[in-house]
Amino acid sequence: MATTLERNLVWYARLRLLERAFVWLPVGFLYFQSRFGLDGALRLSGLYYLAVVVMEVPSGWLSDRFGRVRTLRLSALWLLAAHLLFVGGDSFLAFAVAQSLVAASFAFRSGTDVALHFDTREALGSTAAFESTEARISRNAYMVTTGAALVGGALGTVDLRLPFAVAAVLALGQLAITLVLTEPPRALTTQRLLSQVGRCFAYMRRPMLAWLFFYVVVQITLEHLSVELGQPYVAELLGESADELQSTPLYVGVLLAAVALIGSMSASQAVPMRRSLGLIGALVVLAGIEVVIAVALAAAVSWFVVPLLALRSVQPAMANVLIPSAVSPLVAAEHRATYLSLGSLGGRLGYGALLLALGTTEDFTTVRHIVGMVAVVIMVTIVATAPIARRDVTRDGLEDAPSDA
């Protein structure tokens, strides 16, 4: 069994690389906008986040109840079906179904892949290596995203559907990897869904875990504000409309490649930053970076903002290493995927509602201004509540070594 589980670690790392090959990312919003206008593109994006809401917690419960590997296999299947529909679909309804399938894929993956990694290391008695390994995998995965962004942007100049066709092939590769993964031994939850959710919320009686949960919720909003708006922002800089795109996909591809490259370099600095600033301090600083980007987007349409857009991966690259490392040892194995899914649920619910609200206007300037105001409110709340979490973290010595808590 030990040898099989050790192979799990190798295949897990490869799976994460394919998961991050977002070939479609440089053209996704542009593709939607070219077919259905700015309001339609925003509605489709909002639909994705709200669809994740429906599936996020049930997928985490299924992972805790029936296994990590089965859940990841379903995730790959949904993603394959979605990309095939994006390539062959022709109506808003078809795209809406495809967005829902993407949402299902990401929901089933969310929390489950990290839980599989921690469960495997727990079974092997090597949890001390979890944080550093996650940092290395995250670094390599962002490097894959760098190449995927360049390829997707180049393909998008030929046909906006081509990146989705390539993404379908990569989803097939993900499915193949899940077929060779082994379920690590652990206690499976026997609780019903609502009971499981109640047990997970009970963990949040602890101030540190409550603050981290809140942080995950707003992190998802912050890191995606520039994702959805970055593509039409670049198009506006180039003076191109959604109906007459020429060089925008290529420029967005280069920008996203820079984003991923910076994310790769940032991931390896997560542990040193936590040791230097402490867990809470590091997360506050990372949130501040995203807020600066959102405010700059709101302030003006200028090429001077583009270098700031390239920094949008710094927060997720580092926070997505630090938060699971701090949370996983404090949450029972049979609750981990559900607990992590709850944070994603909250973030996508809030951000999905925001996108649907923004989808009521075609005025891009108004959209940018609202986004900037929302980001400032989020940052003020994070800073105001951070001292409560810091006191709890420091009390148990978690500030210096969350992975060993």
N, C-alpha and C positions, 0 to 999 in steps of 0.2 A: 504493500500500500504506500509506503514512504516513497518508493521510486515513482509510482504513478502520480502521487501528489507533487513531487518535485517537477515532473513533466508539466503538471498543471501550471506552475509558475512560468514556464517557458511559453506555453501556449497562451496564457493570460496576457503576457507582454505583447505577443503578436496580435492578439485580438484587439488590444487597446490601440495599436498602430493603425489597423484597418478602420476602427471606429472613428479615428481622427482624420481620415482621408476625405475631408469635406470638399470634394471636387465641385459640387454644385453651389457652394457657399458664395463665390464671387458673383453669381448670376441669378440666384434664387429670387430675390426681391425684384430685380430688374425684369426677370421672366414673367413674374406675376403682374408687375405693373404694365408691361407691354401688352399683356392679354386683357387685363381687367381694370386698368387705371390705378392711380394712387390709392383711392378709397378701397377698391377691390383688393389691392395688394395688402393693405393694412388689415382688412377684414380677414383675409386668408391667414396672415400672420397671427392675428388675434385668435382665430379659430384653432390654430395649432396649440397655443398655450392653454386655451380652455379645454381642449380635448385631452391634453396631458393631465389636467386637473381630474377629469373623470377616471383616468386609468392609473394615475400615479400611485396612490395608496393601495388599491387592489393589487397592483403588480408587485409592490413590496411585500404585501401579505402572501401572495402566491409564491414569491421567492422564499419567504420564511417557512411556508407551509409545505411546499412541494419540491423545493430545491432551486439552487442558483442556476445550474446548467440548463434545466428545462426552460427556465424563464429567459435566459440569454438566447436560446434557440428560437423561441417565439419572437424575440426582439429582432433577430436577423431576418426572419420570415416577413414580418411586417414591413421592414425597411426595403426589402427586395420588391415586394408588391407595390409599395408607394412609388419607387423610382420608375418602375415599369408603367405605372399609371400616369406619372408626370410626362413621360415620353409619348405615350399613346393617347392620353386624354385630350379632350377638346372643349369641354364645357366647364363653367364655374363649379358645378356639382362634382365633376370628376376630380378637379383640383382640390375641392374641399374634402372629398373622401381620401385623396392621397395625403393631404395634410394631416388628417386624422390618423392615418396609418403610420406616418412619421412620428406623430405624437405617441402612438402606442409603442413604437419601437424604442423611442427615447425613454418613455416611462418604464418599460420593462427592463431597460438597461440601467436606469438611474438607481444608484445605491447597490444594485445586485452585483455589478462587476467588482466594485471595491470590496463588498462583503465577501465575495468569492475569494478574493486575494487574502483578506484578513483571516477568513475561516481556514484556508489552506495553510497559512503560516501558523495559525493557532494549533492545527492538528500536527504540524511538523515541529512545534516548539520553537519557532523562530520569529515571534511577533516583534522582537526588538528591531528587526530589519525592515519592518513594514514601511515606516515613514521614509527612510532613505531610498528604498526600492520604488515607492510610489513617485518620489521626486524624479528619479532617473527615468522611469517609464513615461511620466508626464513630459519630461524634456524631449525624449525621443519622439513621442506622439506629436508634439508641436512641430518638430522638424518635418514629420510626414505632412502635417497640415500646410507647412510652407510650400512644399513641392506641389501638393494638391491644389492650392490656391493659384499657383502660376499656371498649372495645366488647365484648370477650370476656366480661368480668365482668358487664356489663349483660345480654348475651344469655343468659348462664348462669343468670340468675335466672328466665328464661322456660323454657328447656330446655337441659340440659347438652350436647345434641348440636348446637345451633345454631352455636357457635363453630367446630366441626369442618367444618360445611357451608360457612361463609365461608372457612375455611382452604383448602378444596378449590378454590374459585374463585381464590384468591391463588396457589395452586400452579400452576394453569393459566396465570396471568400470568407466573410464573417460566419455565415451559416456552416461552412465546412469546418472551421476551427471549433465551433461549439460542439460539433459531433464527436470530437476527440477529447473534450474536457471530461474530467472525473469529478463527481460530486464529493466534496470533502465530508468526513464524518462530523456530525454535530447534532444537537438537539433540535428537532423540528417542532414548530409551534403547533399546538392542538386547538388553539383558541379561534373563535369565530372572528370575522373581520372587525366588527365594531369593538369587540372586547380587546382585540390586539391593538387597535388604535388608542383605546383608553389607557392601556398599559404603557404605550409609548409616550402619551401626553403626561403620564405620571412622572416620567423622568425629568420633565421640565420644572418640577418643584425646586430643583437645584438651580440657583441663579445662573451659574456658568452655562449649563446646558440650555436654559431658556434663552439666554442672550445669543448663544451660538445658533440656535434655531432661528431666532429673529434675523440674525446676520445672514444666514443662508437665504432666507426669504428675500431680503432686500438686495443681496448680492446678485441674485438672478436677474432682478430688475435692472440694476446698475450696469451689469456687464452686457446686457442685451440692448440697452438704449442706443448705443452707437452701432450695434450690428445692423439693426433694422433701418436706421436712418443714414448709415454711412454710404450705402449705394446710391440713393437719390441725391445725397449731398455731393458726391463726386460728379454725378451727371450734371448737377446744377453748376458746379465749378467749370465743367467743360462746355457748358452751354448746349447740352444735348437733351432732347426730350425722350420720354419713355418709348415713343413711337419711332424715333430716329436715332437709335443708339449706334455709335460707330466704335469709338475707342474706350468707352466707359467700362465694358467688361474687363478689358485688359488692364486698365488702370486699377480697377477694384481688385483684380487678381494679384497685382504687384503689391497693393496696399495690404491685402490679407496675408500675403506671403511674409511681409515685414512684421505684421501682427503676430503670426505664428512663430517666426524666428525669435522675436523678442520674448514671446511666451516660453520658448524652449530654453533660452538663457535664464529667464526668471525662475523657472521651476527648480533649478538646481540651487537657487539661493533661498528657498523657502525655509529650510532648517536653520541656516546661519542667521536669517532675519529673525526667526522666532527666538533663537538664543540671545540675540542682541536686544530686541525690543520687547520680548515676551509675547505670548500668544495673542493677548487682547490688543496690545500696542501695534503689533504687526498687522492685524486685521483692520484696525482703524486706519492706518496709513494706506493700506491697499484700497480701502473704500474711497479714500480721499482722491486717489488717482482717477477713479472712474467718474467721480463728481466733477473734477476739473475738466475732463473730456466732455461731459454732457453740457456743462456751462459754456465751454468754448463753442460747441456746436450751436448752442442757442444764440450766442452773441453775434456771430457773423458768418457769412459764407466767404471763406478765405483759404488760400493755399497754406497759410501759416498754421491752420488748424490740423492739416493732414498729418504732420508728424505726431501730434497728440493722439490722433486716431490709432496710430501704430502701437500705442501703449495699452490698448484696451485688453490685451491678453495677460497683463501683469497680474491683475487681481485673481482671475480664475486659475491661472497656472500655479500660483502659490497658495491661495486659500483652499483650493481643492486638494492640496496635500496636507495642509495644517489641520483643517477641520475634521476629516475622517480619522486622522491620527489621534486627535484629542477625544473624539466621541466614541470610537469603536471599543476601547477598553472599558468604557463606563456603561455600555449598553449590552445586555445579554444577547448571545448569538442568535437566539430565536426571535429577537426583536429588531436586529440591526437594519435589515433592508427596509422594513416598514418605517422605522424611525427616520432613516435618511430620506425615504420617499416623502415623508410628511413635509420636510423642509422644501423639497422641490415642488411639492404640491402648492404650498403657500406662495412661493415665488412666481410660479407660472399662473396661478389664479389672479394675483394682483397685476402682473404684467399683461396677461391676456385681456383683462378688463380695460387696462389703460390703452392697449392697442385698438380695441374695439371702439373705445370712446374717441380716439384720435381718427379712426376711420370715418367719422362723420364729416370731416373737412378735407378739401382738396388743397388747402393753403399750407404749403410746406413751412412757411415762416411761422405760422401759428403753432404747428406741430413742434417745431424746434424749441420755441419759447416755453411751451408747456413742459416739455421734457426737461429743460434746464431747471425750472421751478421744482419739479418733482424730485430731481436729484439733490437739490439743496435741502429740501425737507428731510429726505432720507439721511443725509449726512449729519444734520443737526440731531436727529434722533439717535443715531449710532453713537455719537460723541457724548450725548447726555446720559446714556444708559451704560456706557462702557465701564465706569468706576465700580458699579455693582458687580459686574462679572469679574473684574480684575481682583476684587477682594476675595471672591470665592476661589478663583484660580490660585492666587498666591497662598491662600490658607492651606491648600493641600499640596503645595509644591509642584503644581502642574505647569506653572509658567516656564520652568526650565526643562522639563522632560515630560510633555504630554503623552508621548508614546509609551512611557513606562508606568503610567498612572495605574 
